[in-house]
Amino acid sequence: NMRKSKHKYGKHFRHYVMLYEPKNGKTTKKNVIIYIHGGGWQFSKPQAYEPNAQEWINEGYTVFLPCHRRIPFYDYEDLRKDLNLILLKIQELMKERDIGHLNMIIGGMSSGANLAALMGLNSLILNDLNINSNQISGLFLLGAPVNLALMRPSPSVYFFAGNKGGSKFKKANPIEYLNENHSLPILGIHGTKDGFVEFESALSFYEKLNEINPESLTFHQMNGITHLETAGWSFLKNGVQELLINWLEAQEKNTTFESLNA
């Protein structure tokens, strides 16, 4: 019950966005979903996550699954450029389909959640792209590396962000973008047995957010759940899917047409 199409946003062969729409082309939601896949900034592709898109299509959403360049040949600076082009392309596609008035909910799994946070939390770049931050209704972060400084050293983090303490590392670290003016709703879901992104590193991000604006945060500690079990939310019955869908529905209720961009 969905149709899909591929849209280029740049010259590299990984510069594309997969668009998934209800088969009749009519969304019933006030938000579209942008979902960035995981894979340590290095592996997988959007098409592998069509089961995730299908779940949201079943709920009435229009879904965008973007692709990006990869480490070790490209790093944060390159992927940041990709994120900017992705946002602009999605805005273009939304206008073409007469859904430019809808808001965006941005999310991701693992490294994709890191990129989703960087996409949604950097207000300066959003302004430079002429994107109203009010058009982003929320972020959902699954198994997210959102405080790189507390993760164990690894080739993936090094190739993506460089040396810990460097300027690039700071720009690639989502926790650096949390400030006292934060109001964007965020859902965090993280397993206590996550072997790829240490639970404590993610917890530090949510603890800081809770100190700044607890009303903006919904955090679920999934006891005994691993990284891959969080990633498999579309087919595993471990509670992650229910938590995610319920949060998305809450954001739908909180999104008013008065706040949407024309």
N, C-alpha and C positions, 0 to 999 in steps of 0.2 A: 504493500500500500504506500510505497514511496517512489519518487523518481529522483535520479541523481544526474549531476552534470559536473564537468571539470572545467576550471577557469584559471588561466594563466595570469600571474601578476608580475612576472619578471622574466629575465632571460635564462636563468638557470633551470635545469630540467626538474628541480624540486620546487620551483616557484609556481605553486598552484594551490587552489582551494577547491575542495570537493563540496558541492552544495547538495543537500538532501531536502526535498520538499514533500509535503503530502501529495499524493497522486493527483488530487484535484487542484493542486496549486494554491489551496486556500489554508492559511494558518489560522488557528483559533486562539492564538495567544497574543499577549501584549509584548512579549520579548522573543527574540531569536536566541539561539544558543550557539556560541563559538566554543568548540572543544579541541584542545591541542593535545595530541597523542604523546605518550611517554616513549621511553627507550634510551634514557641516559644521554639525551641530545644527539644520539648517534644512530639509533636503530628504528625500525618499523616504518609505517606509512599510514596515511589517513584511512585508506581503504580497508585496512585490517580492523578498523573500529566501526564498521558499518552496523554491527549488532548494537552498539551503543546508540548510534543515530536512529536505528529502528525503534528503540524504546522511546525516544523523544518524539519521533514521528507519530507513534501510537498515541502520544499525549496531545498532539496537535501543534507541535513546534516546527519551525523551519530551522535547519541545522547546518552549520558551516564547520568543516573539518579541514584546517589548513595544513600544508606541508612546509617545511623549512630546510635550509641547508644544515649541514651536520659537522660536528667535530670529527676528527682532529684537524680537518682542513679549514674549518671556519670556527670562529669563536663568538663570544658574547656580542662583540661589536657588529659582526655580520648578522647574527640572528636578531639583534635589535632592529637592524634595517629591514629584515624580513617581516618582523612584527608590524612595523609601520606600514609597509606596503600591503600586508594582509588586511589591516584595518581599513585602509583606503579602498582596497578592492571590495571588501565586504560592504562598505557603505555604497559603493557604486552598484553592486548587485542588488542590494536592498531597494535602491531607488528605481532600478530597472523593473523590479517586480512589484512596485507600488506598496512596498512595506518599509519605506524609508522613515516612516513616522514611528516605527516600533523601536523599543529599547533593546539593548544587548546584555545577555548574561554570559560571562566569559568563564571558562573552566578548563581543567586539565588534570591529567594523571601523571605523577612522577615528574620527570623533567618538563613535561607539558604543563604541569601545574606551576612550576617555576616560571615558565614563559607567560602563562596566563596572568600570574601575579604581576610580572613586570609590565605586561600590556595594560592592565587595569589600574595599577597604583601610581604610575608615573604621570602625574597631572601636567607637568611641564611639556612632555612630549605630546600628550593629548591636545594641549592648547596649540602647539606648533602645527599639529595635523588638522587644526580647526575642527576638532571633535569635542563636543560638549560632554564633559565628564558626567553630567546628569543623564546622558543617554545610556550609561552603563548602570544597570540595576543591581548587579551583584557579581561576586566571584565565588566559584566553588573549587576547592583545592583538595585533591585526593592523593594521599601518599606524597605530599609535596616537600621538595627541598627549598624551604623558604627562609632558612638561616644557614647559609653555606658555611659560615664560620664555625659552627658546632658539629659539622659532619666530619667523619674520619677522612684523612687525605686519600684521594683516589685519582687515577688518570682522567676519569670523566670530568670531575669538578675542575681539575687543573687545566685541561684543554679548553673547557668552556670559559672559566673565570680567571685563569692565571694564578699568580702567587697570592696566597692569603695576605691581606693587608695592603695589596696594591689597589690603585684607583679603579682598574677594570673589575677586580673582585668585588669592590664595594658597589659598583653600578649593577653588577649581576646578582646582587643579594637582595631579595625582596624585603627583608626586614628593615633595610635602610630607608625604605619609602614610607614607613609608618610614622605619622606625626600627630600632633595634638588636634589637628583639624579633620582627622579621619572620620568618615561617616558611612562609607560604602559597606553594605552588608556582605559578610564573608562567611561561607560555610567551610569548615575544615573537618576532614575525616582522616584519621590516621590510626593504623594498627600498632599495638604495643609490641608486636613481634616482627615489625618491619625490618628486614635485613638489608635493605638497600638505602633507605633514608631513615636514619636513627630517630626513634620516637622523640627523644629528648630534644633533638635539634628543631623538630617541628613544633614541639610544645613551647619552646622559648618564644617563637613567633606569636603564637596564640596568647601566651601569657602577657606579652607586651601589648598586643591589641586589646586584651581584656582590661588592662590598666588604662588605656587611652579612651576607649569607648566600648564598654561591655555590651551595650545594646546592639552594636553592629555585628557582634560575633555569635555564631552558632558552631560549637566545636564538639565533635563526638570522638571520644577515645574508644577504639574498638579493641577490647581485651582479647588477646590471643590471635588476632588477625595479622596475617603477613602482608607484604607489599603486593604480591601477585593475587592474593585473595581480595584485596581492595580493588586492584585493576580489573578483576573479573566480575564486577558488580552487575553486569547486564545478564549474567546467566547463573551466578552463584547466589544461593539463598542464605546470605549471611547478615542481612539487615542493611547493607550499604545502599542498595538500590532504593529501598523504602525511605531511608533518611534523605537521600538526594532528591527524590521526586517530591517528597513533602516540603522540603525547603524551597524547591523551585516553585511549587504552588503558592507558598507563602509570599514569594517575591512577586508573583503574578497579582496577588491581592493587594500588595503594597504599591504596585505600579499604576498610577493614575494617568489618564490621557492628558490631563493638564500639564504634566511634567514632561511629556514626550516632545521630541523635536519634530517640526513639520518637514 
